[in-house]
Amino acid sequence: MKTILKNFLIQYYPLLSVLIGFLLVAFSAGPFTNSDTDWEIDAVSGVLKTGLPLANGSYLMDQPPIGFYLQAAFAKGVGGLSIANGTVLVTLMGLGCVALVYVIGQISYNRITGFFAALIFAFSPWHLIMSRTFLIDLPCLFFSLLTVLVGLYAIKRTSLKLVLVAALIFAVAFSTKLYAVYSLIPLLAAFLYYRPKRVKSMLLWLVVFLIPVLVSAYLWYDVVNHVGILSILRHPDFYSPMPTGIRPTVFFVWNFLVSYSLGWFFIDALMFSLLLVLLQRNLLQDFKFFDTASVAVVLSVIGINVLLGVVLDLKSPFLNAFKYDYQTLPYLCLLIGALISKSVVILKASRSMSKFRKAAFATAGVAGFGLFAAALYSNIHSFHMYSTWTYILFKVEPTATAGYNLFSSTPILQNSPQMYMQLLGYALAVTGVLWIGRHKIADLMVGRAKLR
C-alpha cells in the first residue's frame, strides 16, 4: 500500500499541488456578484418552484437550461439555494476545468505542457474570478473541455463509442450555453488531421455526433418552449444596440485582454511561444498541430466578438468581453504551457551546436522560462489585487467606463485568514513546480533533458 501511494504521489503530486492550491486561492475570495448573478439565481429559484428557469416569477430565461437545473439539483443536495452555495458548485467545476486542461495538454503535447498549462490556467485571475461567480459560463466551459478531451480520444482511437460519448457531452455543453460551439474547432482540426480513411466512416461519425445536440435543442426550444430552434438566433445579444454615446473600436478585446484579464507578460509569453514554432518548425514540429488548433479557437472567438461588438454595433458582446472571450483562456494557457516544453527542447538542441548558435538557442530557452515565470507572477499579483477590492470593472476601452462589473462583499483584508489561505495555495503550487523540475534541472545541466 505504501508503495502504491508513493508511486501515485511521484506521478501526480505536481497536479495535486495545483488543484489543492487552486481551491485554497479560489475560496479565499468572493463570491462575486452583479445583476447577471441575480438573474441566474432567480432562474434557479424558478426551477425549484415551477420546474422551469423563470426569473421574476414569469420570465423564461433566454439561455439554454442545463446550468440552471444543475444548480437547482445542487441546491437541493446542500440544503438550500444561495449565492454562496451555488458558487461552491461553480468553483468545483472550475477545479474540473484545471484538471481537464492538464489532461488535454498531456495528450496533445506532453505531460510537462499539461502541468504548466494547468498551472497558469488555475491561477489566472480571469478563471479564478469566474470560478467564484454564480454564472453558467464556467459550467459551459467545463462541459466544452470535457467534449474536447473525449473527442480527441475518440478520434485518436477511432472509436465510434467514444464519439457518441463526446456527442452526448457536447449536447449538455450546448444546452448550458451556446459558447460550447467553439469546442468543435479543435475537434474538427483533429478529425481532419487523423480522419478515417473511408467516407462512410466520416459520415457515420458526423451523424452520430450531431444527433444528441439536435434532439436536445429540439426538445427544449420546440417541445418545451414552443419557440423553435431558430429562436437561438433571436437572442437579445444579437439585436440589442449599443448605448448612445459609446463608440467601440476594433481593439476593445485587446484592451480587455492586456489591461484586465491576461496582462503584458502573458501576451509576451504567448507571442514568444508562437514565434519559436514559426522559427524552428522542424525542431518543434510536434507542437505545430495543437498550436494551430489553439490559435484557430482564439482567433475565432475574438473575431466573432469583434464582429458582433464593432461591425454589428451590439451592446452585450462589447460590454461583456469578460464572458464572451472566456472560452479562449484554456487554449491561451495551453500555448503558454507549451513554451516550457519548447524551451527544454531548444536548450537540449543547443548542446550540439556551434558556439554562436549555441548561445542564441540557450538564450531563447532561458527566455522562455523567464517569460512563463513572469506571466505566472503577474497572474498571482493581479488576482491578489482584485481580491482586496469591493468593486471590479473589466473595462474594454481605456478612456471609458464601459465594461463588465463585479462586486465583492467580502474583500480580503491585510493579515486576515483569507490572506494566509491564499498565500498557502500559491506556495503549495510552487512545491509542485519544484517537484516536477527536480530531475529536469539536473538533466539540463548535462544535456539529458527529455519530455515525458
N, C-alpha and C positions, 0 to 999 in steps of 0.2 A: 504493500500500500504506500509506504514511504517513497519507494522508487517511482511508482506511478505519479504521485503528487510532485516529486522532484522533476520528473521529465515534463509534466504538464506546465509547471512554473517556468522551466527553462525555455519552453517553446512559446508560451502565451503570456508570460509576465509583462512584457512591454505593452501588449494590447490591454491587459487588465489594468495596468497603471494609468493608461489614458482613459479608459472607461470609468474607473472609480474617480480619477481626478476630475473628469468632466462632471460627474454627478455632484461632487463637492463644490465645484465652482458654480455650476448652474443653480443649485439650491441655496447658494449664498446670496442670491439676488432675486429681485422680483417678488411676486409676479407683476408683469407689466400690463397695463390696461389702456383702453381708449374706446371710442364709440363702436368700433368693429367688434371688440371683445364683448361689449354689452349686447350687441345684436346677436352674436353667436351663442352666448349663454342663454339668452331669451329663447332662441330657436331650440336649444336642447331642453329647456323647460317645457316648450311646446310639445316636444316628443314625449316627455314623461307624462304630460297631462292629456294629450289628444292622440298620440301616435304619429303626429306629423310635425316637422320642424316649422312651427308657426311662431313668428315674432310679433310682439304687441297683440297677442291673442288671436289675430286673424290673417296676418301677412305671411304667406308661404315663402320661405327664403328662396332667393333666386340663385341658389348654389346646389350642386348635387348633394345628396342626403347622407352618405355613409359616415362622414365625420361627426355629424350631429347624433346619429344613432350609436356610434361608438362611445361618445361622451355620455349619452344617456345610460347605456349599459354600465359604464364605469361608475357613474353617479349612484346607481342602484347598488353596485357592489361595495362601495366605500361608505354608504350610508347617507348620501345627500349630495345635492348639486351646489357647487360654489366655484368661484374663480380659483381659489387655492386648490381645491380637489381636482378640478378639470385641468389645471396647469400641470399637476403631477403626471397625468396621463401623457400630456404633450412632451414633458421632459423625458419620460421613459421612452417615448418614440424617438425623441432626439438622440437618446443614447443608442437606440437601434440604428439610427442613421449613421452614427460614428462607426459602429461595427460593420455595417454594410459597405461603407467607403473603404474600410480596411480590406474586406474580402474582395471587393471589385478591383481594388488596386493590386491585390495579390495575384488574382487570376489574369488580369490584363497586363500587368507589368511583372512584378515580383514582390516578395514579402517585405522587403525594405521600403519600396514605394508605398505599399499598402499601409505600413505603420506610419510613415511620416505624413502621408495624405490624411490619415485619420487623426493624427496629432494636430495638424494645423486646422483641420476642419472642426475638431472638437472645441478648440479654444478661439475660434473665430467669433468676434463679438456679434456678428450677424446671426450665426447659428445659436449662440448662447441666448441671445435676447429672444429669438424666435422660439427657442425651447422653453422659455418662461412666459409665453404669451398664449392666451386662450384663443387660438386661431386654427383653422383647418388646413393652413398652408403646410405646416410641418407633417401632419399625418399624410398629406398628399405626397410629400417628398419621400417619406418612409416607404410607402407602397410603390412609388415610382422606382426608387433604388432597388427594392426587392424584385420588381419586374425585370429590371436590367440584369440583376445578378442571376436570377433563374433563367432568363432568356439567353444570357451568354453561355451558361452551362448547357442549355438545350441545343444551341447552335453548334457548340464545340463537340458535343457528344452525339449529335444528330439524333436526338431523342424526341419523338412526337409526344410522348407523355409529359416531358418537361415543357414542351411548347404549350400544351394545354394548361399546365400549372401556371406558367407565365401569363397566359391569356386571362386566366381567372383573376390573378393578382392585378393585372392591368385594368380589368373591369372594375375592381374595387378602387384602384387608384383614380381612375377616370370618374368614378361615382363619388369621389371625395372632393376633387377639384379638377377643372379642365386642364390645368397646367401639366397634368400627367402625360399629356400628348408628347411632351418633349422627350420622354423616356424612349420613345420609338426611334429617335435619331441614332443613338449608339447601337441599338438592336438592328436597325436597318443596315448600318455600316458593317456590323459583324456578319449579318446574313449575306450581304454581298461579298464579303471577304472569304467566308467559309461556306458559301452557298452549296446546297445539294446539287448534284450534277444533273439530276433528272427534273424536267419541267413539271411533271406530275407531282413530284415531292414538294416543289416550291409552292405550287398552287394549293396543295393539301395543307401545308403549314400555314399559309396565308388565311385560308378558310377557317381552320381550327382556331387561329389566333383572334380572328375578328368576331366570331360568333358570340362569345360571352359578353363583350363590351356592347355589341349591338342589341343583344337581348336585354341586358340590364338597363341600357338607355331607353329602350322601347317601354319597358315595364314602368320606369319612373316617369318619363315625360308623356307617354301616351295613355297607359293604363291608369296610373295613379293621378297624374295632374291634368290629363286631357288637353295638353297644350302642344303636343307633337315634338319630335326630336329636333326639328329645325328651330325650335324656340331657343336652343342653345345660342344661336346667332343673334337673338334679340335680347341678350343680357344687357343690363343698363351700362356696363362698362364699355359696350360697343356703340353707344349713341349719346351718352351724357357729355355735353360740350364743355370746353374749357371755360372757367370763370372769366368774367370780363376783367381786363387789366393784366392778365397773365399771358406772356408770350414765350412759349417753350422753345428751347434751342435743341439742336441735334446732339448737344453734349450733355444733356441733363442726366443721362445714365452714367456717363463718365464722371460727372461731378459727384454723383452719389457714391459710386464705387471708390473713387480716390479719397474723398474727404470724410466719408462716414462709415463705410462698410468694410473696405479692404485696406486702404492706405497705400502710400507710395512704395514702401518696402515690399509689400505683397505684389504690387504691379511690377516692380523691378525684378523680383524673383521669377515671376511668371514670364516676362519678356526674355529673361536670360535662359530659362528652361527651353523655350521655343527656339531661341537663337542657336543654342547648342545643337539641336536636332537639325536645323537648317544648314549649319556649317559643317556638321560631321554626320551626314546622312548614313554613310556606310558603317561607321563605328557605332552609331546609336540606332541602327535600323530596327532593333527590337522595340523601340519606343514609338516608332512613326505611326503605327496603326491607331493605337488608342489616343495618342496625342491629337491626331487628326480628327478622330471621332469627338473628343472632348472639345476641341476648338469649334467644331460644327455645332455642338449643342450651345455653347456660349454665344456664338455669333447669331444663331437662330433666335434665341431668347431675347438678346439685346436688340436685334434687328426688328423683331415684331413689336417690342416695347416702344422703340423709337417710331416705328410706322404708326402705331396707334396714338402715341402721345403727341408727335410733331406733325406728321403728314395728315392724319385724320383729326388732329386737334381735340383729342378726347381727354377728359379730366382725370379719370381714375388711373389709366396707365401712366400718366405723367406724375401725379402726386404719389402714387403707390409703387414706385420702383423698388422699395423695400420688400414688397411681396411679389411683384411681377418678375423680378430677376433672381429671386431666391433659388430657383431651380438650377442656376448656373454654378452655385457655390461648390457642390461636391466635385464638379468637373474642373473648376479652377484649382481646387485643392489637390486633385489627382495630378494635375500638370505640375504643381509646385512640389508635391511629394516625389514625383519622378526626378526632380532636379538633384536630389540626394543620390539616387542611383546613377544618374548620368555623371555626376561628379566623381563617383567611385570608379566608373568605367574609364573616364578620362584620366584620372590620376594613375590608374593601373597602366593604361596605354602609354603614359608619358615615360615610364621606366625604360622603355626600349627605344626611345627617340634620341635624335641628336640634341646637342646642348641647347640651341635656341628653341626648337620645338618642345623640348622637354620643359623648359622654363615657362613657355606660353601655356602649355597644357596644364602644368602644375598650378599656375596662377588661376586658370579658368576653373579647375577643380576646387581649389580653396575658395574662390569667389562664390561658387555655388553653395558651399556650406555656409559661408558668411551671409549670403543673401537670405537663405532659408532661416537662419537664426535671427536675423533682423526682422523678417516678416513675422516670425512667431512672437518675438518680444513685442512688436508693435501691436499684435492681436491682444496679447495679455494686458498691455498698458491701456489700450482703448477700452476693453471691457471693464477693467478695474475702474476707469474713469466714469464710464457710463453707469456703473452700478452704484456710484455715490450720488447720482443725480435723481431728482424727483420728476424731471421732465426732459425728454429726449426728442429732438426734431431732426429727422434724417432728411436734410434739405437736398433738393435736386437742382437748385440754382443758387449759386453763392451770393447773389445780390438780392434774393427774395426770400420770404419766409414760407415758401411753398415746400411741401414735403409730407412725410409720414410721421405722425407724432405718437408718443407713448408716455404714460405716466407710471410712476412707481411710488407707492405709499410707504415702502419700507427700504429706503436707500441705505447702503452700508455706511456705518459711521467708523471713524478712526478708532482703532484698538477694540472694536466690537468682536463678539464671537464669530460673526459672519465674515469679518475681515480675515481672521486667522483660518477659518474654514476654507476660504478662497485661496489663501497662500499655501495651505496644506495640499489642496488639489493640484496646484501648479507644481509644487515640489515633488509630489508623487509621480506626476507625468515625466518630470526630469529624470527620476530614477529609471524610468522605462527607457529613455533615450540612452542613458549611460549603460544600461544592461544590454541593449541591442548593439551598442557600439564597442562593447568591451573587447571583442576579438577583432573587429573591423579596423580599429585604430592600429593595433599591433600588426595586423596583416598588411595594412597600407605602408607601414614603416619598412617592410621587407618586400613590398610589391606583390603580395599574395592575395589581395582582397578579391572576394568573389561575391556575387549576388545570390541570395537564396530565397 
